[in-house]
């Protein structure tokens, strides 16, 4: 991870601007998609990728209206459109627009090439019938979402083998921006799925709410105790670390560091540690969930939301878990409707995110009044809840409400329209996976000297947080299964 990348999270005003920009892009994509339901296809030129054995047939425009573009034409138009919009955002949050634009073209090229590779038949196809269709005798059975894993691995290779190249890509390595935008779009996708199965969706929302109590009250207090008593960390280090491990990774540790007036480097190192372990969790936990929880897919989904830190890594883990479990179930003759596993992971994570600002305010009140009493002018204000509130959640709720209302009103073309928006969500997920990998220079982080922080993280995460999250997931989601396809 470059020094510039490490410094970025500390700039609170930029984070807020980035949040609002993610909302604008995500809502804008959903609005354009909904216009297609009224007969105006504004997103049909987007590139989509199919499972392939002949790479020349891998790409195509998402809508037949734009068939004349061809696959490469759709890819070029998609790149130009995203680069233009995101460069405007880079300028708005104070980045060098030219450097961002150039780096983004390269990031997009590598990330989308990873997606295409992940759609190769020997990687993606699931059933024997599909193997026969594509003429392959074996497959990793990852579906085309195996491209997420390929993108993550590509980022890891660049970060650890070509660190100077990773640093050059730094301006466009923006996992928070990409995943926040994707989650805003995901709100509409969740809404359409929820409208089709209203009773089940309501149950999942209520069950996801239970994650708040588990994450904030149980996790945080135990991790803080372990950091203070077992490893002798100061309060300045223990509080952000507890928030990073137990709540929502980078965002929570940064909000906590600001709330207790910790030195900037505290949040930097904790955030770096969170990113590294998020990569480990993304690589390990979905495989464990698929092996032992394939008969309880929504337990596995909630577990990803409760156990994996950072929004990007959690949603990434949910996506991998869904693709693996759906593939395993399909091989056994059970065909679950897609989207529900990922939706549960995202819902649990969103409920946790909603209260980051509230928790930061509570900690600020405790620190400024009891731990490190300060002058009256430094006392926390209620407005800090709003200042620290992750704004992209408002975008998620807005797209959810709009799409949900339209779907319930009987709009026949809403689902296909949101399907076009979902293509953009997939692209932002790909960029997120690649960015998470590209930020994870393991040797550089280790040299920064936070072995004791690593020890706390290992003990707390693998000794308590993961398994408590699994227990809570089982208690609240063990009796629920996703609907079958069709």
Secondary structure, 3 states (H helix, E strand, C coil): CCHHHHHHCCCHHHHHHHHHHHHHHHHHHHHHHHHHHCCCCCCCCCEEECCECCHHHCEEECCHHHHHHHHHHHHHHHHHHHHHHHHHHHHHCCCCHHHHHHHHHHHHHHHHHHHHHHCEHHHHCCCHHHHHHHCCCCCCCCCCCHHHHHHHHHHHHHHHHCHHHHHHCHHHCCHHHHHHHHHHHHHHHHHHHHHHCHHHHHHHHHHHHHHHHHHHHHHHHHHHHHHHHHCCCCHHHHHHHHHHHHHHHHHHHHHHHHHCCCCHHHHHHHHHHHHHHHHHHHHHHHHHHHHHHCCCHHHHHHHHHHHCCCHHHHHHHHHHHHHHHHHHHHHCCCCECCCHHHHHHHHHHHHHHHCHHHHHHHHHHHHHHHHCCCCHHHCCCCHHHHHHCCCHHHHHHHHHHHHHHHHHCCCCCHHHHHHHHHHHHHHHHHHHHHHHHHCCCHHHHHHCCCHHHHHHHHHHHHHHHHHHHHHHHHHHHCCCCCCECC
